[in-house]
Amino acid sequence: MNLAFWRKKDGQPKKKKSAVREWLDAAIFAVIAATLIRTFIFEAYTIPTPSMEKTLLVNDFLFVSKVSYGPRVPMTPLAVPFTHHTLPLTKYSKAYSEAIQWKYRRIPGFGDIRRNDVVVFNFPEGDTVALERQDESYYDLVRRNGRERVWNEYHVISRPVDKRENYIKRCVGIAGDTLAVVNGVVVVNGQPESQPPHSERLYQVQTTNGDHLNPVRLEEMGIDGQYEIMEHGKYSYNLTPSESTTIGAFPVVSNNIHPYVSPMVDGVWPQDTANFKFTVDNFGPIYIPKKGASVRLDSSNVELYRRIIEVYEDNTLENRSGQWVINGTPTDLYTFKMNYYWMMGDNRHKSLDSRYWGFVPEDHVVGKAWLIWMSYGKGGIRWSRLFRTIK
């Protein structure tokens, strides 16, 4: 006889979960926990290009802190976990849905972006992408090839802010700064920058015998032996400040070495050569917009701020018979809604950065590059770089 017939069914011991059910529950918990950590605390990132050498090297694996500046609340919340914009094993399939789009919001963090921070952000010109040429700016493709040809030859799509390609650069100018580049040196608010010790730029090297330097010897010293011929007896090498000092002491060089100042204008922002004669090494001065600050628009400066007004801050801007009209209202005064930043690569002559596409809006900021947790190159793991904080 069952003497416990009076007990309620819900008082009975729960049935033990099967091994499959326990594994499934654990997997779901792990995915949710990892997604929350990736979204709100830190995220892994890999260096794909040499634009930050030698501060960061290709195949450095980083942790990017989301809490340093405050984690950005997802703007495109419907997405496949652990993906960015494209599904794995596919070329063009989206890993997200734009059915729900949230406004930009950021949870308070430990501080604000400071000059010389190494920052990960969404590519500002990545709102439109030619899928077969994703490593290039769509707008640069259009300038070089024409819009009709680009749209006929490639699949062109748009991407929301948080699903644009991730870039990593050094913040050399913050909101409210006045910035210029003078003979390759960044000048902020009238003060020349302290050049990052591991940054690279091109140096012109003149040898006494007219020959280039021995590349094998340079490689043995840890210096990139690649060079370009400028003219007979003059070569350009991509060097750090300390490497330039070392080479300058070679008898065959005899101190005939100095930073190369590039006259290159092609592609330099804001692509308005009538009003701006900017080059990659002589640029500005320009004002970096700060939230709440205002600027008076005229034909000499409107191209600096047009994309901010029309794209990043979603207004209409037109000129009617010499009068600027914003959102249908005649006015030449515009007040900025967000903070903006100026980002440049440490590899100054081999970096596509703000000199080519302008300001970085605050809603594009992902986080602060924090720690190198793995690094490998031609010789295998670079042990000396492991667990190095990023400065």
N, C-alpha and C positions, 0 to 999 in steps of 0.2 A: 504493500500500500504506500502511495506517495503521501508522506506526512507533511510535505511543504506545498500542497495543492493550493493553499490560501495565499501564497506569495504572489505579488504582482510580477508580470512578465518582465517589466523594466528593471526589476531587482535582480534578475538572473545575470550571471557572468556574461560579459560580452564575448561574442564569438571571435576567436583569434583571426587576424588578417592573414591572408595568404602571402606567400613570399613575393608574388608578382605585385599584389596590392601595396605591400610595404615598399617595394622598390619604386613603384610608380609615385607614391606619396613623397618619398625621399627625393626623387628626381624633380617633381614639381616644386618642392620647397627649395631645392638647390637653384633652380632656374629663377625663381622669384627673388631669392636672396642675392644671387649674382647680378641680376638686372638692377635691383635697388642700389647695390654697391657701385655698379658701373655708371648708373645715372647720377647718383647723389654724392659719392665719396671719391672714388678714383677710377680711372680707365686706362687700359694699356694702349700704347701707341708705338708704331714703328717708324723710324726715320727712313723715308724712301729716296731722298735726293741729297746731294751734297751742299744744299743752299745754306746750311748752318755750320759747315766745317770751318775750323776743326774743333769748335765747341761741341758739336754733335756730329757723329759720323753715320754714314749709310749703314743700316742694320744695327743701329743702337735701338734697344727695346726699352721704352720708358713707361713710368707711371705718371699720369697727368692728374693732378689734384683738382677736384671739383669744389672742395671746401675753401680753398684759398681765396677765391673771389665770390664764393657762393654758388651752389649748384643751380643751373638753369632748369626750370621746370620744362619737361618735354613739350615742344610746340606741335609735334606730330606724334601723338601718343600711340597710334595704331601701327605697330611695326613688329617684324619678326625679331625675337630676342637675339642678341649678340651679332647683329648685322648693322650696317650703316645705311647705305642707299641702294645696294644691289644684292640680290640673292646669291649665295655661293653657288658655284658651278654653272652660273648663267652669265651672259654678257650684259644684258640690258634689263632684266626683269626687276621691277621695283621690289624692295624689301619692306615697303611701308604703304599705308593708305592715307590719302588726304581727305577722307570722309569727315574726319574731325580735326580741326586746327585750333589750337589754343593760343591766346595772346602771350607775348613775351612777359615772363615773370621770373624773378631770381630770388632764391632763398638767401638771406643774409649770410655772408661768409666771414672769414677772419680778417679781410682787408680789401683794399682796392688795388687795381693794377698800378704798378710803380714803374718808373723808367728803368730800363735794362732787365726787366722780367722777361723770361722766355715763355711765350704764350702760345697755346693751341687755340685756333679759331676756325670758323667756317669761312671758306673762300668767298669774299664779297661779290665777285663777279660770277659765282657759281649758281646764280638763280636760273640761268639758261645754259644748257649743255648740248653740244653736238656729241652724241654718244660714241661715235667712232673716233673722236678726237678729245677725249675727256681730260687729257693732260694739258690742254690748251684752253685759254680763255675764249669763250664763244664770241665775245665782242671784238677780240683781236682777229679772230678768223673772219668776221664780217668786214672789218676794216681792210683786211688784205685781199679778200676774195669776193666781197659783195654779198649782201643778204640773200639774194635769189639763188646764187650758186651754192651757198652753204645749206640752204633749206632743200635744195634739189639733191644734193649729194649725201647728206647725212640725216640721221634721225635726231631731231631737235626736240628736247623736252625741257620742262621747268622743274625746279626743285624747291621745296620749302627751306627756310633758313637752316634748321638743325639737321637737314639731310644733305647739305652741300659738302663738298670735299673738305677734309680737315687739313689745315696748313699749320706750320710751326715757324715762328720768327721771333726776333727780339723786339720788344716794344721800346722804341727810342724816343717817342713823343706821346704824351698823354693829353687828355682834354684840357684846353685852355693854353697849351704851349704854342709858341711861335717857333717854327722849325725851318732850317735851311741846310743844304749840303753845299759846302764850299771846298772845292778841290778834293772831293772825296771824304771830307771830314764833316760829320753831323754836328750842327750847331743848334742848340736848344736854348731859347731865351737869351741869346747872345753868348752862351758858354759852350766852347768846344767839348765834345764828348770825350770820356775816357774810353779809349778803344778796348773792347774785350780782348784779353790776352791771347786767346786762341783763335781769334777771327783772322780771316784771310782777305787779301786784296791783291790785285795785280801790281807788280813792281817792274819797272824798266831796268834791265841789267845790261851794261855795256862792258864788253870784255876787251882786254888790251890786244889779244891775238885775233879777234874777230870771230872766234869759234864759240859755240854754245857750251854751257857747263856740262861736265860729265854726268849723265843721268844716273849711271850706276852708283857713282860716289854719293850723289844726292839722296838716292833711295836708301843707301846704307846709313845715312844720317837721319832718315825719317822724313826727308823733304821730297815733295812731289817733283820728279824730274821732267815732267812735261813742260813744253815751252812753245811759244809762238814767235816767229821771226817778225820783227818790226821793220828793220832795215839792216843793212850789213853791219854786223858787229853789235847789234842791239836786239835784245830778246825780252819777252815778258814772261814772268814766272808768278804763279799764284802762291803767296807766302804769308806766314804770320809775321808779326813785328819782330819776334826773336829770330826767326829764320832769315829775315832780311838782314839783320845785324850779322848773323853768321856768314852769309854769302858775301856781304859787303867787306868782310875781312879777308876774303880769298885774294891772293896776290894777283890773279888774273883779272880780278874785278877792280881792286884798288879804290873801293868806296864809290865807284861809278854806278850807284844804284839809288833809285828814288821811286816813290809811289807813282804809278801811272794814272793820269787823269783822262778818263774816257770822254770823247766828244760825242758819244752816241746819243742821238735824239729819237731814233725810230722806236715807236711804241711807248715812249715815256709819257706818263700821265701829266696833264689831262687831255692829251692829244689835240691841243688847240695851239698850233704853232704861230698863229697870228698874234696871240696875246701873251704866250708863254714860250720862252726860249730855254726851257729846262733840258738838261742832260742828266745822265745817271750820276755824274759826279759834281754837277753844279745845278742846284735845284732850290727853288723858293726865293725868299721866305714865304711861308704859308701859315695861316692860323688854323690850328686843330680845334674843331668845334667842341664846345662844352654845353651840356644841358642847361637851358635857360638863357644862354648868351644869344645875342642877336647880331646880324650882319646886314649891311646895306648892299643890295645887289646892283651891279652895273655890268656893262658889257665886258669889262676887264677882269671880273672875278666870278661871273656866274657859272662858268664851266667847272670851277673848283667845287661848287656846292650843288650843282644841278642834280647829280645822282642821289645825294642825300635827300634833297627836297622831294624829288619825284619817286624814287624807288625805296630807299630805306625808311622814309617817314611818310610815304604814301600821300603825296599832294599832287595837284596839277600845277604846272608852271608854264606860262607862255608870255610872249612879248607882243603887245598890241600897239603898234605905231610908236614904239619907243617906251611904252609904259609896261612894267612888269605886273603880271596878274597871277595871283596865287589863289587857287580854289575859287576862281571867279571874282576875287576882290582885288582891285588895283592897289598895289603896295610894292615898295622896293625894300621893305624891312622883313627879314625872316628870323624867327626865334627857333633855335634847335630844340628838339624833343629828347635827344639822347646824347650821351658822351661818345666821343670818337677817339681813335688811337692811330698811331703811325708805326707800322711794323716793317722791319728790314732784316734780311738775312745776314749772318756774320760773314758769309762768303760773299763779300760785297759786289764783286763783278760777275758772280755766277748765281745770282738769286733774283727770281721774279717776286717782287714785293711791292710795298706801297708806292714805290717810284713808278710802277707800271699800272696800278689799279686804284690808288688813292687810299682813302680813309677806311678803317675797320670799325663798324658800329658795335656798340656794347652788346647788342643782342646776338651778335655773332661769336662772342667769346665763349669758348668751351671750358678752359681751365689753365692752370699753371703747370708747365713741365717741371717735374719734381725730382725724379730719381731714375738713373739708368740701372735696370735690373739684369739686363743681358746685353751682350754685344759680341758680334763675330765678324770677321773679315776673311781675306784670302788665306791667312795663316791659321784660321780656326777661331776659337773663343779669345776675345781680347780681355784677359783676366784683369788687367789693371784698370779697366773701365767699369767693372761690376760694382754695383751699389754705390756709385758716385752721384752725389747730389748735383743738380744742374744750376750753374751760375752764369 
